[in-house]
């Protein structure tokens, strides 16, 4: 680790950034074309999410999908700037923090969507109440986001001041591992719910008119829109999990390791995975797929749990 740190400091410590012809803190020159592509894609998706959130009055999309899009937009804008100024430290520091923390809120969107799906299919198949999924997993997501943000800031400041960024990297690693654990538990609980629903193995009998109505509706089969939402959520979660695994391996490999120094890995396994995840939510939006289903149960459940059309 000391050798890696010395190499990193050699790349970033020169005060004469304009006149230095070294390769810079990335250990490569960020691609301008890739930067333009990702900035454009994240700008389109973020704008679409803002419009969709307002259209369907799903305000929780602002601290989740929109926050992710803005963070990624900032991070990739910094990388785009770095393509012309590869030794500049400020954009390097910005992209560390922004791209590390950006995808975390997007995971929380899946937690909220699962709550909606459980309410639609029947809470009696779920080990946790629908609201508890949002409370527990979004809380863990917020803690993970905070840890990663602190770690990213520590690493960026250390690199900028010519100090060892390992401490910040270790803090980031803790946050990402916590995120991976949360995703794994989310998959386990949601899988159990879906299996119980598929085999009609509820944990408890219908508790009210709404659940009795859902029990009757079960015989008609799952609504195709719910199926599409589940497939989209599964794909979205898989992309974000792949990205988390990549970031974990990257940090374990070290600040001067082959993984962090290979631009293709970052472009595909970080930027590419987040683009796929955030556009999946745009295209298979809960406002299109889940919101209309609430009208089926609206007279039995006065709580407008999915926003308003």
C-alpha positions in Angstrom: 0.0 0.0 0.0 2.9 2.4 0.7 4.2 1.9 -2.8 0.8 2.6 -4.3 0.4 5.7 -2.1 3.9 7.0 -3.2 3.0 6.5 -6.8 -0.4 8.3 -6.4 1.3 11.2 -4.6 3.9 11.4 -7.4 1.1 11.8 -9.9 -0.9 14.4 -8.0 1.5 16.4 -5.9 3.0 18.7 -8.5 1.7 22.3 -8.0 2.5 23.3 -11.6 -0.5 21.5 -13.1 -0.5 23.5 -16.3 3.1 22.8 -17.2 3.3 19.2 -16.0 3.0 16.7 -18.8 2.5 13.7 -16.5 -0.5 11.4 -16.8 -2.2 12.8 -13.7 -4.1 11.3 -10.7 -6.3 9.0 -12.7 -3.3 7.1 -14.1 -4.9 7.6 -17.5 -6.5 10.5 -19.4 -10.3 10.3 -19.2 -11.9 9.9 -22.6 -13.6 13.1 -23.9 -16.1 11.2 -26.0 -17.1 8.9 -23.2 -17.4 11.9 -20.9 -19.7 13.6 -23.4 -21.8 10.5 -23.8 -22.3 10.0 -20.1 -23.0 13.6 -19.3 -25.6 13.6 -22.1 -27.2 10.4 -20.9 -27.4 11.4 -17.3 -28.8 14.8 -18.2 -31.6 13.2 -20.3 -32.5 10.7 -17.6 -32.4 13.3 -14.8 -34.6 15.7 -16.7 -37.0 12.9 -17.5 -37.1 11.8 -13.8 -38.0 15.4 -12.7 -40.8 15.5 -15.3 -42.1 12.1 -14.3 -41.9 12.8 -10.5 -43.9 16.0 -11.0 -46.4 14.3 -13.4 -47.2 11.4 -11.1 -46.6 13.4 -7.9 -44.1 10.8 -6.7 -42.0 13.2 -4.7 -39.8 10.4 -3.3 -38.1 10.3 -6.7 -36.3 13.6 -6.0 -34.1 12.3 -3.1 -33.6 9.0 -5.0 -33.5 8.9 -8.8 -33.1 12.7 -9.3 -30.4 12.9 -6.6 -28.5 10.0 -8.3 -28.8 11.7 -11.7 -27.5 15.0 -10.5 -24.6 13.4 -8.6 -23.6 11.4 -11.7 -24.0 14.5 -13.9 -21.6 16.4 -11.6 -19.1 13.5 -11.4 -19.0 12.9 -15.2 -18.8 16.6 -15.9 -15.7 16.6 -13.7 -14.3 13.7 -15.7 -15.1 15.4 -18.9 -13.2 18.5 -17.8 -10.3 16.2 -16.8 -10.1 14.9 -20.3 -8.6 18.2 -21.3 -6.9 18.8 -17.9 -5.8 15.4 -16.7 -3.6 16.7 -13.9 -6.1 19.1 -12.4 -6.9 18.0 -8.9 -10.3 19.7 -8.2 -12.2 17.8 -10.9 -10.5 14.6 -9.8 -11.6 15.2 -6.2 -15.2 16.0 -7.3 -15.6 12.9 -9.4 -14.3 10.7 -6.6 -17.1 11.9 -4.2 -19.9 12.2 -6.8 -19.5 8.9 -8.6 -19.0 7.0 -5.3 -22.2 8.3 -3.7 -24.4 8.9 -6.7 -25.9 5.4 -7.3 -26.7 4.8 -3.6 -30.0 6.8 -3.6 -31.1 5.0 -6.7 -31.1 1.7 -4.8 -33.5 3.3 -2.3 -36.0 3.7 -5.2 -36.2 0.0 -5.5 -37.0 -0.3 -1.8 -40.0 2.1 -2.2 -41.2 0.3 -5.3 -41.2 -3.0 -3.5 -43.4 -1.5 -0.8 -45.9 -0.5 -3.5 -45.8 -4.0 -5.1 -46.4 -5.7 -1.7 -49.3 -3.4 -1.0 -50.8 -4.3 -4.4 -50.2 -8.1 -4.2 -50.9 -8.6 -0.5 -48.9 -7.8 2.7 -49.9 -11.2 4.2 -47.3 -12.9 2.0 -44.5 -10.6 3.3 -42.5 -11.2 6.5 -42.2 -7.5 7.0 -44.9 -4.9 6.6 -44.7 -2.9 3.4 -43.7 0.3 5.3 -41.0 -1.5 7.1 -39.2 -2.3 3.8 -38.9 1.4 3.1 -38.0 2.4 6.7 -35.3 -0.3 7.2 -33.7 -0.4 3.8 -33.9 3.3 3.1 -32.4 4.0 6.6 -29.5 1.6 5.8 -29.1 3.2 2.4 -28.9 6.7 4.0 -26.3 5.5 6.5 -24.3 3.9 3.6 -24.6 7.1 1.6 -23.3 9.1 4.5 -20.3 6.8 5.1 -19.4 6.8 1.4 -19.7 10.5 1.3 -17.4 11.0 4.3 -14.9 8.5 2.8 -15.0 10.2 -0.6 -14.4 13.6 0.9 -11.5 12.3 3.1 -9.9 10.5 0.1 -10.3 13.5 -2.2 -8.9 16.0 0.4 -6.0 13.6 1.2 -5.1 13.3 -2.5 -5.4 17.0 -3.0 -3.1 17.8 0.0 -0.5 15.2 -0.9 -1.4 12.9 2.0 -2.3 9.2 2.1 -5.9 8.6 0.9 -6.0 5.1 2.2 -8.1 6.0 5.3 -10.8 7.6 3.1 -10.7 4.6 0.8 -11.3 2.3 3.7 -14.2 4.3 4.9 -15.7 4.2 1.4 -15.2 0.5 1.3 -17.1 0.1 4.6 -20.0 2.1 3.1 -20.1 0.0 -0.1 -19.9 -3.3 1.7 -22.8 -2.1 3.9 -24.7 -1.3 0.7 -24.0 -4.7 -0.7 -25.3 -6.4 2.5 -28.5 -4.3 2.3 -29.0 -5.2 -1.4 -28.5 -8.9 -0.5 -31.0 -8.8 2.3 -33.4 -6.9 0.1 -33.2 -9.6 -2.5 -33.7 -12.4 0.1 -36.8 -10.8 1.6 -38.3 -9.8 -1.8 -37.6 -13.3 -3.1 -39.3 -14.9 -0.1 -42.3 -12.7 -0.7 -42.6 -13.5 -4.4 -42.2 -17.3 -3.7 -44.9 -17.2 -1.1 -47.1 -15.3 -3.4 -46.4 -17.6 -6.4 -47.3 -20.7 -4.3 -50.0 -19.0 -2.3 -48.3 -19.6 1.0 -49.4 -16.5 3.1 -47.9 -15.9 6.5 -51.3 -14.9 7.9 -55.0 -14.9 6.9 -56.6 -11.8 5.3 -56.8 -9.1 8.0 -59.3 -6.6 6.4 -61.5 -6.0 3.4 -58.5 -5.0 1.2 -56.6 -8.2 1.9 -59.8 -10.3 1.4 -60.2 -8.5 -2.0 -56.6 -9.3 -2.9 -57.1 -12.9 -1.9 -59.9 -13.2 -4.4 -57.9 -11.2 -7.0 -55.0 -13.7 -6.6 -57.1 -16.3 -8.5 -57.1 -14.0 -11.6 -53.3 -14.0 -11.7 -50.7 -11.3 -11.3 -51.3 -8.1 -13.3 -48.9 -8.0 -16.3 -47.8 -4.5 -15.2 -46.7 -5.8 -11.8 -44.7 -8.5 -13.6 -43.0 -5.9 -15.8 -42.2 -3.9 -12.7 -40.6 -6.9 -11.0 -38.5 -7.7 -14.0 -37.4 -4.1 -14.3 -36.6 -3.9 -10.5 -34.6 -7.1 -10.7 -32.6 -5.9 -13.7 -32.1 -2.5 -12.0 -30.9 -4.1 -8.7 -28.6 -6.5 -10.6 -26.9 -3.6 -12.4 -26.4 -1.7 -9.1 -25.1 -4.8 -7.4 -22.5 -5.4 -10.2 -21.4 -1.8 -9.8 -21.1 -2.2 -6.0 -19.0 -5.4 -6.5 -16.7 -3.6 -8.9 -16.2 -0.7 -6.5 -15.4 -3.1 -3.7 -12.8 -5.0 -5.7 -11.4 -1.7 -7.0 -10.8 -0.3 -3.5 -9.4 -3.6 -2.2 -7.0 -3.6 -5.2 -5.7 -0.2 -4.1 -5.4 3.4 -5.3 -2.7 2.5 -7.8 -4.0 -1.0 -8.6 -4.7 -2.2 -12.1 -8.5 -2.0 -11.7 -8.7 1.6 -10.7 -6.1 2.5 -13.3 -8.1 0.8 -16.2 -10.5 3.3 -17.6 -12.6 0.7 -19.5 -13.5 -1.0 -16.2 -14.8 2.2 -14.7 -16.7 3.2 -17.9 -18.5 -0.2 -18.2 -18.8 -1.4 -14.6 -19.6 1.9 -13.0 -20.9 4.4 -15.5 -22.5 1.8 -17.7 -24.3 0.0 -14.9 -25.7 3.1 -13.4 -26.9 4.4 -16.8 -28.7 1.1 -17.4 -30.2 1.2 -13.9 -31.4 4.8 -14.0 -32.9 4.5 -17.6 -34.6 1.3 -16.6 -36.5 3.3 -14.0 -37.3 5.9 -16.6 -38.7 3.4 -19.1 -40.5 1.0 -16.7 -41.6 3.8 -14.4 -43.9 3.0 -11.4 -46.1 5.9 -12.5 -46.9 4.0 -15.7 -47.0 0.5 -14.3 -48.0 0.6 -10.6 -50.0 3.8 -10.2 -53.0 2.7 -12.2 -53.3 -0.5 -10.2 -54.1 1.5 -7.0 -57.5 2.4 -8.5 -58.5 -1.3 -8.2 -58.1 -1.1 -4.4 -58.7 2.6 -3.9 -62.2 2.3 -2.6 -61.0 -0.3 0.0 -57.8 1.5 1.0 -58.2 5.3 1.5 -54.4 5.8 1.6 -53.2 7.0 -1.8 -49.9 5.1 -1.4 -48.7 5.5 -5.0 -49.2 9.2 -5.6 -51.9 10.8 -7.8 -52.5 10.6 -11.5 
